[in-house]
């Protein structure tokens, strides 16, 4: 008890208290889901009723962290709930710029680290299972609605989903879009999309072999969806598009520097115009990785030295933090916040 009191006091006494008072609430929990052999790491961001202690979330050698109050009471009232699906090899905590921004718009954000396609645990074969990824979020939604600490604060008429990259395909699945494995295999074998399939080719993946790739994973509780640079749009089953959730927002990052597989605009797979009443937004200058957190000084050089990974390298003229502001505005608008 003495330690908790000290932490709370330090939170109130630290510099920049005004900024600290605006920090979101944050908590972690283990999700037990019947389709997973082990608990899934999950987290929730939410409007805080009061400060506890302020701590960095998503800190590491590459990305800047986001500060949050750990485990405070929830602000009174009912709040929209947004499910968040990260991209291949990503994680929920490193998208704190987005989750904290959505909280500032009045929402709660529920996220998971998808087993098999998260940081340090990313396999080509396991990443193909869109059904398992979608079921992670459906199970998390079941749990949070039943949780007496959080459920009463959720506006069940305003449940949305946001997905980026592989998470974009996951969000599309939750919104009722199904994918065709044979079509994706053909797209990976030839044509402009083939270069974007390198990760899956390294694992010897044949999409048609995986039932979870084309499964029906729709969750009817979801009423809003924002999809950013989604994977597999060219393999979306046309028979499922018109019956999918209406009014989705699809966002592409970049123009000439855009991933072919993620291009849902008229020069790509044109998924945005094939979904009912969907909106389409382009944000440039940017590239696919501009969506990720801002990088620490020297992070790009560190990545070049050890992994030759471009995740901290934006196109010339791009201000990643400023682009995040534009993205947050478009995402919040698509979610009706």
C-alpha positions as CSV (number, residue, x, y, z in Angstrom):
1,X,0.0,0.0,0.0
2,X,2.8,2.4,0.8
3,X,4.3,1.7,-2.7
4,X,1.0,2.5,-4.4
5,X,0.6,5.7,-2.5
6,X,4.2,6.7,-3.4
7,X,3.6,6.0,-7.1
8,X,0.4,8.0,-7.1
9,X,2.2,10.9,-5.4
10,X,5.0,10.8,-7.9
11,X,2.5,10.9,-10.8
12,X,1.0,14.1,-9.4
13,X,4.4,15.7,-8.6
14,X,6.2,14.9,-11.9
15,X,7.0,17.7,-14.4
16,X,4.4,18.6,-17.1
17,X,1.5,17.7,-14.8
18,X,-1.0,19.4,-17.2
19,X,0.0,17.0,-20.0
20,X,0.0,14.1,-17.6
21,X,-3.6,14.9,-16.5
22,X,-4.6,14.3,-20.2
23,X,-3.0,10.8,-20.3
24,X,-5.4,7.9,-21.0
25,X,-6.0,5.0,-18.7
26,X,-4.4,1.7,-19.6
27,X,-4.5,-1.8,-18.4
28,X,-3.5,-5.3,-19.5
29,X,-5.1,-8.7,-19.1
30,X,-4.8,-12.2,-20.2
31,X,-7.5,-13.4,-22.6
32,X,-8.6,-17.0,-22.5
33,X,-10.0,-18.0,-25.9
34,X,-11.2,-21.5,-26.9
35,X,-9.4,-21.3,-30.3
36,X,-6.0,-20.6,-28.7
37,X,-3.9,-23.1,-26.7
38,X,-2.5,-20.3,-24.5
39,X,-3.8,-17.0,-23.1
40,X,-3.6,-14.1,-25.5
41,X,-2.0,-10.8,-24.4
42,X,-4.7,-8.1,-24.5
43,X,-4.9,-4.4,-23.4
44,X,-7.4,-1.7,-23.1
45,X,-7.0,2.1,-23.3
46,X,-9.8,4.3,-21.9
47,X,-10.7,7.8,-20.6
48,X,-9.4,8.0,-17.0
49,X,-11.5,9.4,-14.1
50,X,-8.4,10.2,-12.1
51,X,-4.6,9.7,-12.2
52,X,-2.8,6.8,-10.7
53,X,0.9,6.6,-11.8
54,X,2.1,7.6,-15.3
55,X,4.2,5.0,-17.2
56,X,5.5,4.5,-20.7
57,X,3.7,1.9,-22.8
58,X,5.4,0.4,-25.9
59,X,8.9,1.5,-25.0
60,X,11.9,-0.2,-26.6
61,X,15.0,0.4,-28.7
62,X,13.1,1.5,-31.9
63,X,9.8,3.3,-31.1
64,X,8.9,6.2,-28.9
65,X,6.6,5.1,-26.1
66,X,3.2,6.5,-25.2
67,X,2.5,7.6,-21.6
68,X,-0.6,6.4,-19.8
69,X,-2.0,6.2,-16.3
70,X,-1.9,2.5,-15.3
71,X,-5.2,1.1,-14.0
72,X,-7.2,4.2,-13.0
73,X,-11.0,4.3,-12.6
74,X,-12.9,4.8,-15.8
75,X,-14.5,8.2,-16.6
76,X,-18.2,8.2,-16.0
77,X,-20.6,7.6,-18.9
78,X,-20.9,5.1,-21.8
79,X,-18.0,5.3,-24.3
80,X,-17.7,3.9,-27.8
81,X,-15.5,0.8,-28.0
82,X,-13.0,0.3,-30.8
83,X,-11.3,-3.0,-31.5
84,X,-7.7,-2.7,-32.9
85,X,-5.8,-5.2,-35.0
86,X,-2.1,-4.6,-35.6
87,X,-0.1,-5.6,-38.7
88,X,2.2,-8.5,-39.4
89,X,5.0,-8.5,-36.8
90,X,3.5,-5.6,-35.0
91,X,2.0,-5.2,-31.5
92,X,-0.8,-3.3,-29.8
93,X,1.4,-1.3,-27.5
94,X,3.5,0.3,-30.2
95,X,0.3,1.8,-31.7
96,X,-0.1,4.0,-28.6
97,X,-0.2,7.2,-30.7
98,X,-3.4,5.9,-32.2
99,X,-5.0,4.4,-29.1
100,X,-4.3,7.4,-27.0
101,X,-5.7,9.7,-29.7
102,X,-8.9,7.7,-29.9
103,X,-9.3,7.9,-26.2
104,X,-8.8,11.7,-26.4
105,X,-11.9,11.5,-28.8
106,X,-13.9,9.8,-26.1
107,X,-13.5,6.1,-27.0
108,X,-12.2,3.0,-25.3
109,X,-9.8,0.9,-27.4
110,X,-9.5,-2.9,-27.0
111,X,-6.4,-4.5,-28.6
112,X,-4.6,-7.9,-28.6
113,X,-1.2,-9.2,-29.7
114,X,-2.3,-11.8,-32.3
115,X,-0.3,-15.0,-31.6
116,X,1.7,-16.1,-34.6
117,X,1.8,-12.6,-36.2
118,X,3.1,-10.3,-33.4
119,X,6.5,-8.9,-32.5
120,X,8.9,-11.8,-31.8
121,X,6.3,-14.4,-32.8
122,X,5.5,-13.9,-36.5
123,X,5.2,-16.9,-38.8
124,X,4.2,-16.9,-42.4
125,X,2.0,-19.9,-41.9
126,X,0.3,-18.7,-38.8
127,X,-0.2,-15.2,-40.2
128,X,-2.5,-16.7,-42.9
129,X,-5.1,-17.6,-40.4
130,X,-7.4,-14.6,-40.6
131,X,-10.2,-16.5,-38.8
132,X,-8.0,-17.0,-35.7
133,X,-7.0,-13.3,-35.7
134,X,-10.6,-12.2,-36.0
135,X,-11.7,-14.6,-33.3
136,X,-9.0,-13.1,-31.0
137,X,-10.9,-9.8,-31.1
138,X,-14.4,-11.4,-31.0
139,X,-13.3,-13.3,-27.8
140,X,-11.8,-10.1,-26.4
141,X,-15.1,-8.3,-27.0
142,X,-17.0,-11.1,-25.3
143,X,-14.8,-10.8,-22.3
144,X,-14.7,-7.0,-21.9
145,X,-18.5,-6.7,-22.2
146,X,-18.9,-9.3,-19.4
147,X,-16.3,-7.6,-17.2
148,X,-18.0,-5.7,-14.4
149,X,-15.2,-3.2,-14.3
150,X,-15.5,-2.2,-18.0
151,X,-18.8,-3.5,-19.4
152,X,-21.1,-0.9,-17.8
153,X,-19.0,1.9,-19.4
154,X,-19.3,0.6,-23.0
155,X,-21.9,2.0,-25.5
156,X,-22.8,-1.3,-27.2
157,X,-24.4,0.5,-30.1
158,X,-21.1,2.1,-31.0
159,X,-18.6,-0.8,-31.4
160,X,-16.1,-0.3,-34.2
161,X,-12.9,-1.9,-35.5
162,X,-9.7,-0.4,-36.9
163,X,-7.1,-2.6,-38.7
164,X,-3.7,-1.9,-40.3
165,X,-2.1,-4.0,-43.0
166,X,-2.7,-7.7,-42.0
167,X,-4.9,-6.2,-39.3
168,X,-6.8,-4.4,-42.1
169,X,-7.6,-7.8,-43.6
170,X,-8.6,-9.0,-40.1
171,X,-10.9,-6.0,-39.7
172,X,-12.4,-6.7,-43.1
173,X,-13.1,-10.3,-42.0
174,X,-14.9,-9.0,-38.9
175,X,-16.9,-6.7,-41.2
176,X,-18.1,-9.6,-43.4
177,X,-15.5,-9.8,-46.2
178,X,-14.2,-13.2,-47.1
179,X,-11.0,-14.0,-49.0
180,X,-10.3,-16.6,-51.7
181,X,-7.1,-18.6,-51.2
182,X,-6.7,-19.7,-54.8
183,X,-7.0,-16.1,-56.0
184,X,-4.4,-15.0,-53.5
185,X,-2.0,-17.7,-54.6
186,X,-2.4,-16.5,-58.2
187,X,-1.8,-12.9,-57.1
188,X,1.4,-14.0,-55.4
189,X,2.7,-16.0,-58.3
190,X,2.6,-13.3,-60.9
191,X,1.8,-9.7,-61.5
192,X,2.5,-6.5,-59.5
193,X,1.4,-8.0,-56.2
194,X,4.0,-10.8,-56.2
195,X,6.7,-8.7,-54.6
196,X,4.5,-8.1,-51.6
197,X,4.2,-11.8,-51.0
198,X,7.9,-12.4,-50.2
199,X,7.2,-13.1,-46.5
200,X,4.7,-15.8,-47.3
201,X,6.8,-17.4,-50.0
202,X,9.6,-17.7,-47.5
203,X,7.3,-19.9,-45.4
204,X,6.2,-22.0,-48.4
205,X,2.6,-20.8,-47.9
206,X,-0.2,-21.8,-50.3
207,X,-3.2,-19.8,-49.2
208,X,-5.7,-22.2,-50.6
209,X,-4.5,-24.8,-48.1
210,X,-5.6,-22.7,-45.1
211,X,-9.3,-22.8,-44.2
212,X,-8.8,-19.9,-41.8
213,X,-7.9,-17.6,-44.7
214,X,-11.4,-17.7,-46.4
215,X,-13.6,-18.4,-43.3
216,X,-16.6,-16.3,-42.4
217,X,-15.6,-14.3,-39.3
218,X,-18.2,-11.6,-39.3
219,X,-19.1,-10.1,-35.9
220,X,-22.6,-8.4,-36.2
221,X,-21.9,-6.3,-33.1
222,X,-19.5,-4.1,-35.1
223,X,-21.2,-1.1,-36.7
224,X,-18.1,0.9,-37.9
225,X,-14.8,-0.1,-39.6
226,X,-11.7,1.8,-40.6
227,X,-9.3,-0.1,-42.8
228,X,-5.7,1.2,-43.4
229,X,-3.5,-0.3,-46.1
230,X,-5.1,-3.8,-45.9
231,X,-3.5,-6.9,-47.1
232,X,-5.2,-9.3,-49.6
233,X,-7.7,-6.8,-51.0
234,X,-7.2,-8.3,-54.5
235,X,-8.4,-11.7,-53.2
236,X,-11.6,-10.4,-51.6
237,X,-14.4,-12.7,-52.6
238,X,-16.7,-10.6,-54.7
239,X,-19.8,-12.5,-53.6
240,X,-19.3,-11.2,-50.1
241,X,-18.7,-7.6,-50.8
242,X,-22.2,-6.2,-51.2
243,X,-23.4,-7.9,-48.0
244,X,-20.5,-6.7,-45.9
245,X,-20.8,-3.9,-43.4
246,X,-21.8,-0.7,-45.2
247,X,-20.1,2.7,-44.7
248,X,-16.5,1.5,-44.1
249,X,-13.6,3.9,-44.4
250,X,-10.6,2.7,-46.4
251,X,-7.3,4.6,-46.1
252,X,-4.2,4.4,-48.3
253,X,-0.9,5.7,-47.2
254,X,1.3,7.3,-49.9
255,X,0.9,7.5,-53.7
256,X,3.8,6.4,-55.9
257,X,5.4,4.7,-52.9
258,X,2.4,2.6,-52.0
259,X,2.4,-1.2,-51.5
260,X,0.6,-2.8,-54.5
261,X,-1.2,-5.3,-52.4
262,X,-2.5,-2.6,-50.0
263,X,-3.8,-0.3,-52.8
264,X,-7.5,-0.3,-52.4
265,X,-8.0,2.7,-54.7
266,X,-8.8,3.0,-58.4
267,X,-5.2,2.3,-59.5
268,X,-5.0,-0.9,-57.3
269,X,-7.6,-3.5,-56.5
270,X,-10.3,-0.8,-56.2
271,X,-11.8,-2.5,-53.1
272,X,-13.0,0.8,-51.8
273,X,-15.4,1.3,-54.7
274,X,-16.7,-2.3,-54.5
275,X,-17.8,-2.1,-50.9
276,X,-21.3,-0.7,-50.1
277,X,-21.2,3.1,-49.4
278,X,-17.4,3.0,-48.5
279,X,-15.3,6.1,-48.2
280,X,-11.8,6.3,-49.6
281,X,-9.0,8.5,-48.2
282,X,-5.4,9.0,-49.4
283,X,-2.7,10.4,-47.1
284,X,0.6,11.5,-48.6
285,X,3.5,11.9,-48.5
286,X,3.8,8.7,-46.5
287,X,4.5,5.0,-47.0
288,X,3.1,1.8,-45.4
289,X,5.4,2.1,-42.3
290,X,4.5,5.8,-41.6
291,X,1.5,4.3,-39.7
292,X,3.9,2.9,-37.1
293,X,5.0,4.8,-34.0
294,X,7.6,7.6,-34.3
295,X,11.1,6.3,-34.1
296,X,13.8,7.1,-31.6
297,X,16.9,9.0,-32.7
298,X,19.3,6.5,-34.2
299,X,16.6,3.8,-34.7
300,X,16.9,3.9,-38.5
301,X,20.6,3.4,-38.3
302,X,20.2,0.6,-35.8
303,X,17.8,-1.2,-38.1
304,X,20.1,-0.8,-41.1
305,X,22.9,-2.3,-39.1
306,X,21.1,-5.4,-37.8
307,X,18.0,-6.1,-40.0
308,X,18.0,-3.7,-43.0
309,X,14.4,-3.0,-42.0
310,X,12.8,0.2,-43.5
311,X,10.2,0.7,-40.8
312,X,11.7,4.0,-39.6
313,X,12.3,5.3,-43.1
314,X,9.7,7.6,-44.5
315,X,9.5,9.3,-48.0
316,X,11.3,12.6,-48.4
317,X,9.2,15.4,-47.0
318,X,7.2,13.2,-44.6
319,X,6.7,14.3,-41.0
320,X,5.5,11.1,-39.3
321,X,4.1,12.8,-36.2
322,X,2.2,15.3,-38.4
323,X,0.9,12.4,-40.6
324,X,-0.4,10.7,-37.4
325,X,-2.5,13.8,-36.7
326,X,-4.0,13.6,-40.2
327,X,-4.5,9.8,-39.8
328,X,-6.2,10.2,-36.4
329,X,-8.6,12.8,-37.8
330,X,-9.6,10.5,-40.7
331,X,-9.9,7.4,-38.5
332,X,-11.9,9.2,-35.8
333,X,-14.2,10.6,-38.6
334,X,-14.7,7.1,-40.0
335,X,-15.6,5.8,-36.6
336,X,-18.1,8.6,-35.9
337,X,-16.2,9.9,-32.9
